[in-house]
Amino acid sequence: MKKLLLGIATLWAAGALGLWYWADARTSRVTYRTVTVRRGDLKTTINATGTIEPEEVVDVGAQVAGMIESFGSDPSDAAKPVSYGTRVEQGTVLARLDSSLFKARVEQAKGRVARDEADIAQARAKLGQAEREHERASKLKARGNGMIAPQEYDVALSNFEAAKAALVVAEGALLVSKADLQEATVNLGYTTIKSPVKGVILDRRINIGQTVVASLNAPSLFLIAKDLSRMEIWSSVNETDIGSIREGQPVTFTVGAFPHDRFEGKVTQIRLNASMNQNVVTYTVVVSFDNTSGKLMPYLTARLQFEVESRKDVPVVPNAALRWQPRPENVVPEERANLSSYTRRNTRANKSTAADHAAGTEARADAEQDRKPVLWIREGDYVRPLPVELGLTDGTSTEIRGGGLKEGMNLVTGATHAETGTDALSILPHTWTEKK
């Protein structure tokens, strides 16, 4: 009986020992995913969208009314009329209006000028005659002895004065007639519409046979971009981001037409006339860029990134390394009691850094030891905490300052536990927010 009891006790002890070993082995089998600390560049940006616009456009209108009779010739091919996309020089004929009425008005004005010139000649002749009669009457009056009656002298004097006044009137009428002729000639010239600048026709808003009616607002016939080698983007920036925008700030952007190309520009103007749409206030920021290649066309939609802060060749770690937290049994024994403190630190660090990133500013590094976030360094089957200070973040990676972090260290970003086969990732919520 004793041997039986001894055997049962031995089997029970062996089973318990085996169960403990099996459970411990399953618990300790943890596969860590790690990343190596590296040095790199970081950049924080503000995202926005905008429309590409020519730096200067000219709206060509008509100053007189009339029917469109014809278009001018393309300077590069005389057989083709000017149209959309035609490159024109200053003075290039764009269109011609029906000029028959304006030619008739010019002829009428010329006739009035000729008539008034004849009236002047006639007035000068009458003035000469009246002047001579007045001189004779004056001489007779000077001799005395009643050589001329006073009434006759007065008539000669009044005829002379009237002749001088008639000449002044005729000369004034001639000036008016010449002004009318000049006006008619200018209006006749307006029937030929010419380009005021060198550029490219972006839009043609008329057709042959269409009647142009000039009024207080000149009708727009052609839209010409003066210089497409220098263009600009009118972008809308949210009021929460406008404080981080400044003139001269570098900008990179892409367009849907060339999704694999990145273009560069800089901020040249921040307009103060904000607009509100659905209670969202936005400001127009003008970004200028060089388009000498002519690759980009007006009115393309651009997606911009305004560079706010940048760091060159600094230690960077992925944000997943800051979010991950180990289980107590995976921490080196001497640090297990402090695990809850490390969890609170990383929770505060993630929230604080995310808020700073959303504001487009550098994350604040807290000097207090109990506020420093923690990275986890692999040591065999365990991990060891490493308090650090945070610097700049771009929402994916974060600059690390101090804390004894060295290039080449293995930082844990996740772990898979053998007993569950599950991936033990961060127990902290993902709090980063990319700017749109």
C-alpha positions as CSV (number, residue, x, y, z in Angstrom):
1,M,0.0,0.0,0.0
2,K,2.8,2.3,0.9
3,K,4.5,1.6,-2.4
4,L,1.3,2.3,-4.3
5,L,0.9,5.7,-2.5
6,L,4.5,6.5,-3.1
7,G,4.1,5.7,-6.8
8,I,1.0,7.9,-7.1
9,A,2.7,10.8,-5.4
10,T,5.7,10.4,-7.7
11,L,3.4,10.4,-10.8
12,W,1.6,13.5,-9.5
13,A,4.8,15.4,-8.8
14,A,6.1,14.5,-12.2
15,G,2.9,15.6,-13.9
16,A,2.8,18.9,-12.0
17,L,6.4,19.5,-12.9
18,G,5.8,18.7,-16.5
19,L,2.7,21.0,-16.6
20,W,4.6,23.8,-15.1
21,Y,7.5,23.4,-17.5
22,W,5.1,23.2,-20.5
23,A,3.2,26.3,-19.4
24,D,6.4,28.2,-18.7
25,A,7.8,27.2,-22.1
26,R,4.7,28.3,-23.9
27,T,4.7,31.6,-22.0
28,S,8.3,32.3,-22.7
29,R,8.0,31.6,-26.4
30,V,7.6,35.1,-27.7
31,T,8.6,36.3,-31.2
32,Y,9.6,40.0,-31.2
33,R,9.5,42.2,-34.2
34,T,12.2,44.8,-34.0
35,V,13.5,47.7,-36.0
36,T,17.1,49.1,-36.0
37,V,17.7,52.6,-34.8
38,R,18.8,54.7,-37.8
39,R,19.7,58.3,-38.6
40,G,17.6,60.1,-41.2
41,D,15.8,63.2,-42.2
42,L,12.4,64.3,-40.9
43,K,10.0,66.9,-42.2
44,T,6.7,68.1,-41.0
45,T,4.3,69.4,-43.6
46,I,0.8,71.0,-44.0
47,N,-1.3,69.5,-46.8
48,A,-3.6,71.6,-49.0
49,T,-5.1,71.6,-52.5
50,G,-5.1,74.4,-55.0
51,T,-5.5,75.4,-58.7
52,I,-2.7,76.3,-61.1
53,E,-3.2,79.8,-62.5
54,P,-1.2,82.0,-64.9
55,E,0.6,84.8,-63.1
56,E,-1.0,87.4,-65.3
57,V,-4.0,87.1,-67.7
58,V,-5.4,89.8,-70.0
59,D,-9.1,89.9,-70.9
60,V,-9.3,91.3,-74.5
61,G,-12.7,93.0,-75.2
62,A,-14.3,95.1,-77.9
63,Q,-14.7,98.9,-77.6
64,V,-17.3,99.2,-80.4
65,A,-20.3,97.2,-81.4
66,G,-20.4,95.1,-84.5
67,M,-20.6,91.7,-86.1
68,I,-17.5,89.4,-86.1
69,E,-16.4,89.3,-89.7
70,S,-13.2,87.3,-89.5
71,F,-10.4,86.1,-87.3
72,G,-6.8,87.0,-87.6
73,S,-4.1,84.6,-88.8
74,D,-2.0,82.4,-86.6
75,P,1.5,84.0,-86.5
76,S,3.1,80.6,-86.9
77,D,0.9,79.5,-89.7
78,A,-0.9,82.1,-91.8
79,A,-3.3,79.5,-93.2
80,K,-4.8,79.0,-89.8
81,P,-6.9,81.5,-87.8
82,V,-6.1,82.3,-84.2
83,S,-7.9,80.0,-81.8
84,Y,-7.4,78.2,-78.5
85,G,-3.7,77.8,-77.6
86,T,-2.4,80.1,-80.3
87,R,0.8,81.9,-79.3
88,V,0.4,85.6,-80.3
89,E,2.7,88.6,-80.3
90,Q,1.9,92.1,-79.2
91,G,-0.2,93.6,-82.0
92,T,-1.3,90.3,-83.6
93,V,-4.7,90.7,-85.2
94,L,-7.2,88.6,-83.3
95,A,-10.5,89.5,-85.0
96,R,-12.1,92.0,-87.3
97,L,-15.6,93.5,-86.9
98,D,-17.8,94.7,-89.8
99,S,-16.4,98.1,-90.4
100,S,-18.8,99.5,-93.1
101,L,-20.7,101.8,-90.7
102,F,-17.5,103.1,-89.2
103,K,-16.0,103.8,-92.6
104,A,-19.1,105.8,-93.5
105,R,-18.7,107.8,-90.3
106,V,-15.1,108.6,-91.2
107,E,-16.2,109.9,-94.6
108,Q,-18.9,112.0,-93.1
109,A,-16.4,113.5,-90.7
110,K,-14.0,114.2,-93.5
111,G,-16.8,116.0,-95.4
112,R,-17.5,118.2,-92.4
113,V,-13.8,119.0,-92.1
114,A,-13.7,120.1,-95.7
115,R,-16.9,122.2,-95.3
116,D,-15.5,123.9,-92.3
117,E,-12.2,124.6,-94.0
118,A,-14.1,126.3,-96.8
119,D,-16.1,128.3,-94.3
120,I,-12.9,129.5,-92.8
121,A,-11.6,130.6,-96.2
122,Q,-14.8,132.4,-96.8
123,A,-14.7,134.0,-93.4
124,R,-11.1,135.1,-93.9
125,A,-12.1,136.7,-97.3
126,K,-15.0,138.6,-95.6
127,L,-12.7,139.7,-92.8
128,G,-10.2,141.1,-95.3
129,Q,-12.9,143.1,-97.1
130,A,-14.3,144.4,-93.8
131,E,-10.8,145.3,-92.7
132,R,-10.1,147.3,-95.8
133,E,-13.4,149.1,-95.6
134,H,-12.7,149.9,-92.0
135,E,-9.3,151.3,-92.9
136,R,-10.8,153.6,-95.6
137,A,-13.5,154.8,-93.2
138,S,-10.9,155.5,-90.6
139,K,-8.8,157.6,-93.0
140,L,-11.8,159.6,-94.1
141,K,-12.8,160.3,-90.5
142,A,-9.3,161.4,-89.7
143,R,-9.4,164.1,-92.4
144,G,-12.4,165.7,-90.9
145,N,-14.6,168.3,-92.7
146,G,-17.4,165.8,-92.9
147,M,-15.7,163.5,-95.4
148,I,-17.7,160.5,-93.9
149,A,-20.8,160.4,-92.0
150,P,-20.6,159.0,-88.5
151,Q,-23.2,156.3,-89.4
152,E,-21.1,155.0,-92.3
153,Y,-18.0,154.7,-90.1
154,D,-19.9,152.8,-87.5
155,V,-21.2,150.4,-90.1
156,A,-17.6,149.8,-91.4
157,L,-16.4,149.2,-87.8
158,S,-19.2,146.8,-87.0
159,N,-18.7,144.8,-90.2
160,F,-15.0,144.5,-89.4
161,E,-15.7,143.2,-85.8
162,A,-18.4,140.8,-87.1
163,A,-16.0,139.4,-89.7
164,K,-13.4,138.7,-87.0
165,A,-16.0,136.9,-84.9
166,A,-17.2,134.9,-87.9
167,L,-13.6,133.7,-88.5
168,V,-13.3,132.6,-84.9
169,V,-16.6,130.6,-85.2
170,A,-15.5,129.0,-88.4
171,E,-12.1,128.0,-86.9
172,G,-14.0,126.5,-83.8
173,A,-16.2,124.5,-86.1
174,L,-13.2,123.1,-87.9
175,L,-11.7,122.0,-84.6
176,V,-14.9,120.1,-83.7
177,S,-15.0,118.6,-87.2
178,K,-11.4,117.4,-86.9
179,A,-12.1,115.9,-83.5
180,D,-15.1,114.1,-84.9
181,L,-12.9,112.8,-87.7
182,Q,-10.3,111.6,-85.2
183,E,-13.0,109.9,-83.2
184,A,-14.4,108.2,-86.2
185,T,-10.9,107.1,-87.3
186,V,-10.2,105.6,-83.9
187,N,-13.5,103.8,-83.8
188,L,-12.7,102.4,-87.2
189,G,-9.4,101.2,-85.8
190,Y,-11.3,99.5,-83.0
191,T,-13.0,97.2,-85.5
192,T,-9.6,95.5,-85.8
193,I,-9.0,93.8,-82.5
194,K,-5.3,93.2,-81.7
195,S,-3.5,91.5,-78.9
196,P,-2.2,94.0,-76.3
197,V,0.5,91.6,-75.1
198,K,2.6,88.6,-76.1
199,G,1.2,85.4,-74.8
200,V,-1.0,82.4,-75.3
201,I,-4.8,82.4,-76.0
202,L,-6.5,80.5,-73.2
203,D,-10.0,81.1,-74.3
204,R,-11.9,82.3,-77.4
205,R,-15.4,83.4,-76.5
206,I,-16.8,84.5,-79.9
207,N,-17.5,83.0,-83.3
208,I,-17.8,84.5,-86.8
209,G,-21.2,86.1,-87.4
210,Q,-21.7,86.8,-83.7
211,T,-22.7,90.4,-82.9
212,V,-20.7,92.1,-80.2
213,V,-22.6,94.7,-78.3
214,A,-20.4,97.2,-76.5
215,S,-21.8,98.7,-73.3
216,L,-20.4,100.0,-70.0
217,N,-18.7,96.7,-69.5
218,A,-16.6,95.7,-72.5
219,P,-17.5,92.2,-73.7
220,S,-14.8,89.7,-73.3
221,L,-13.7,88.1,-76.6
222,F,-10.3,86.5,-75.8
223,L,-8.5,85.5,-72.6
224,I,-4.7,85.7,-73.0
225,A,-2.1,84.4,-70.6
226,K,0.9,86.8,-70.7
227,D,3.6,84.3,-69.6
228,L,3.1,80.6,-68.9
229,S,6.8,80.1,-68.0
230,R,5.9,81.6,-64.5
231,M,2.8,80.3,-62.9
232,E,1.2,80.2,-59.5
233,I,-1.1,78.1,-57.4
234,W,-4.0,79.5,-55.5
235,S,-4.4,77.1,-52.6
236,S,-6.9,77.0,-49.7
237,V,-5.3,76.7,-46.3
238,N,-7.4,76.0,-43.1
239,E,-7.4,78.6,-40.4
240,T,-5.8,76.2,-38.0
241,D,-2.7,75.9,-40.2
242,I,-2.4,79.4,-41.6
243,G,-0.2,80.4,-38.6
244,S,2.5,78.1,-39.8
245,I,2.6,79.6,-43.3
246,R,5.0,82.3,-44.2
247,E,6.3,84.0,-47.3
248,G,9.3,82.3,-48.9
249,Q,8.3,79.0,-47.4
250,P,9.3,76.0,-49.6
251,V,6.5,74.0,-51.1
252,T,6.3,70.7,-53.0
253,F,3.3,69.6,-55.0
254,T,2.0,67.0,-57.4
255,V,-0.8,67.0,-60.1
256,G,-3.0,64.2,-61.3
257,A,-1.7,64.6,-64.9
258,F,1.8,63.6,-63.8
259,P,1.4,61.6,-60.6
260,H,5.0,60.4,-60.5
261,D,6.5,63.9,-60.7
262,R,7.1,66.3,-57.8
263,F,7.4,70.0,-58.4
264,E,8.7,72.7,-56.2
265,G,7.7,76.3,-55.5
266,K,7.5,78.8,-52.7
267,V,4.9,80.9,-51.0
268,T,4.8,84.5,-52.4
269,Q,1.5,85.8,-50.9
270,I,-0.9,85.2,-48.1
271,R,-4.2,86.9,-48.9
272,L,-6.2,88.2,-45.9
273,N,-9.6,88.0,-47.5
274,A,-10.6,84.7,-45.9
275,S,-13.7,82.8,-47.0
276,M,-16.1,80.7,-45.0
277,N,-17.7,77.5,-46.2
278,Q,-19.9,75.4,-43.8
279,N,-18.3,77.2,-40.8
280,V,-14.8,76.4,-42.0
281,V,-12.6,79.4,-42.6
282,T,-9.9,79.2,-45.2
283,Y,-7.2,81.6,-46.5
284,T,-5.9,81.8,-50.1
285,V,-2.1,81.2,-50.2
286,V,-0.3,81.9,-53.5
287,V,2.6,79.6,-54.4
288,S,4.8,80.6,-57.4
289,F,6.8,78.2,-59.4
290,D,9.0,78.0,-62.5
291,N,7.3,76.4,-65.6
292,T,9.9,77.1,-68.1
293,S,9.5,73.5,-69.4
294,G,5.9,74.2,-70.2
295,K,4.9,70.9,-68.7
296,L,2.1,72.2,-66.4
297,M,-1.0,73.7,-67.8
298,P,-3.3,76.3,-66.3
299,Y,-6.2,75.2,-64.1
300,L,-4.8,71.8,-63.1
301,T,-5.6,70.7,-59.5
302,A,-2.4,70.6,-57.3
303,R,-1.9,68.8,-54.0
304,L,0.6,70.8,-52.0
305,Q,2.8,70.1,-49.0
306,F,4.0,73.2,-47.2
307,E,7.3,72.5,-45.3
308,V,7.0,73.6,-41.7
309,E,10.0,72.1,-39.9
310,S,12.8,69.8,-41.0
311,R,15.7,67.9,-39.3
312,K,18.7,66.5,-41.1
313,D,20.6,63.3,-40.0
314,V,18.9,62.8,-36.6
315,P,18.1,59.5,-34.8
316,V,14.6,58.5,-35.9
317,V,12.3,55.7,-34.8
318,P,8.9,54.5,-36.1
319,N,6.0,55.6,-34.0
320,A,5.0,52.0,-33.6
321,A,8.0,51.6,-31.2
322,L,6.5,54.3,-29.0
323,R,3.0,52.8,-29.0
324,W,3.9,49.2,-28.2
325,Q,3.8,47.9,-24.6
326,P,5.0,44.5,-23.4
327,R,3.3,42.0,-21.1
328,P,4.7,42.0,-17.5
329,E,6.3,38.5,-18.0
330,N,8.2,39.8,-21.0
331,V,9.9,42.7,-19.1
332,V,13.2,42.1,-17.4
333,P,12.4,41.1,-13.7
334,E,13.8,44.2,-12.1
335,E,11.6,46.6,-14.2
336,R,8.2,44.7,-14.0
337,A,7.0,46.7,-11.0
338,N,7.4,50.0,-13.0
339,L,5.4,48.7,-16.1
340,S,2.3,50.7,-15.3
341,S,4.3,53.9,-14.9
342,Y,5.9,53.3,-18.4
343,T,2.4,52.8,-19.9
344,R,1.2,56.1,-18.5
345,R,4.3,57.9,-19.9
346,N,3.8,56.6,-23.4
347,T,0.1,57.4,-23.3
348,R,0.9,61.1,-22.4
349,A,3.8,61.2,-24.9
350,N,1.6,59.9,-27.8
351,K,-1.2,62.4,-27.0
352,S,1.2,65.3,-26.6
353,T,3.2,64.6,-29.7
354,A,0.1,64.0,-31.8
355,A,-1.3,67.4,-30.7
356,D,2.0,69.1,-31.5
357,H,2.1,67.4,-34.9
358,A,-1.4,68.6,-35.6
359,A,-0.3,72.2,-34.8
360,G,2.7,71.8,-37.1
361,T,5.2,72.5,-34.4
362,E,8.0,70.6,-32.8
363,A,7.0,68.2,-30.0
364,R,7.8,69.5,-26.5
365,A,10.6,67.4,-24.8
366,D,9.8,67.2,-21.0
367,A,12.8,67.3,-18.8
368,E,11.1,65.5,-15.9
369,Q,12.1,61.9,-15.7
370,D,8.7,60.6,-14.9
371,R,7.2,62.2,-18.0
372,K,9.7,60.8,-20.5
373,P,8.2,58.3,-23.0
374,V,9.8,54.8,-23.1
375,L,11.2,52.6,-25.9
376,W,11.7,48.9,-25.4
377,I,15.1,47.3,-26.1
378,R,15.3,43.6,-26.7
379,E,17.5,41.7,-24.2
380,G,17.4,38.0,-25.1
381,D,13.9,36.7,-24.3
382,Y,13.0,39.9,-22.4
383,V,12.7,43.6,-23.1
384,R,14.2,46.5,-21.2
385,P,12.7,50.1,-21.0
386,L,14.7,53.0,-22.3
387,P,13.3,56.5,-21.4
388,V,13.9,59.1,-24.1
389,E,13.0,62.6,-25.2
390,L,11.0,63.2,-28.3
391,G,11.7,65.8,-31.0
392,L,10.1,66.4,-34.4
393,T,7.6,64.0,-35.8
394,D,6.1,63.6,-39.3
395,G,3.3,61.4,-38.1
396,T,5.1,58.2,-39.1
397,S,8.5,58.6,-37.5
398,T,9.8,60.6,-34.6
399,E,13.1,62.2,-33.7
400,I,14.7,60.9,-30.5
401,R,16.8,63.1,-28.3
402,G,19.1,61.8,-25.6
403,G,18.1,58.8,-23.4
404,G,21.2,56.8,-24.4
405,L,19.7,55.7,-27.7
406,K,22.4,54.5,-30.1
407,E,22.4,53.8,-33.8
408,G,22.0,50.1,-34.4
409,M,19.9,49.3,-31.3
410,N,17.0,46.9,-31.8
411,L,13.7,48.5,-30.8
412,V,10.7,46.3,-30.3
413,T,7.6,47.3,-32.3
414,G,5.4,44.2,-31.7
415,A,5.4,40.6,-30.4
416,T,3.7,37.3,-31.1
417,H,3.0,35.0,-28.1
418,A,3.1,31.3,-28.7
419,E,0.3,30.3,-26.3
420,T,-2.3,32.3,-28.2
421,G,-0.6,32.9,-31.6
422,T,-1.8,36.4,-31.5
423,D,0.1,39.6,-32.3
424,A,0.7,41.7,-29.2
425,L,0.8,45.2,-30.7
426,S,0.3,48.5,-29.0
427,I,-2.2,48.7,-26.2
428,L,-2.3,52.4,-26.8
429,P,-4.7,54.0,-29.3
430,H,-3.2,55.4,-32.5
431,T,-3.4,59.1,-32.0
432,W,-1.5,60.5,-34.9
433,T,-3.4,62.7,-37.3
434,E,-2.2,63.5,-40.8
435,K,-2.9,67.0,-41.9
436,K,-5.2,67.3,-44.9
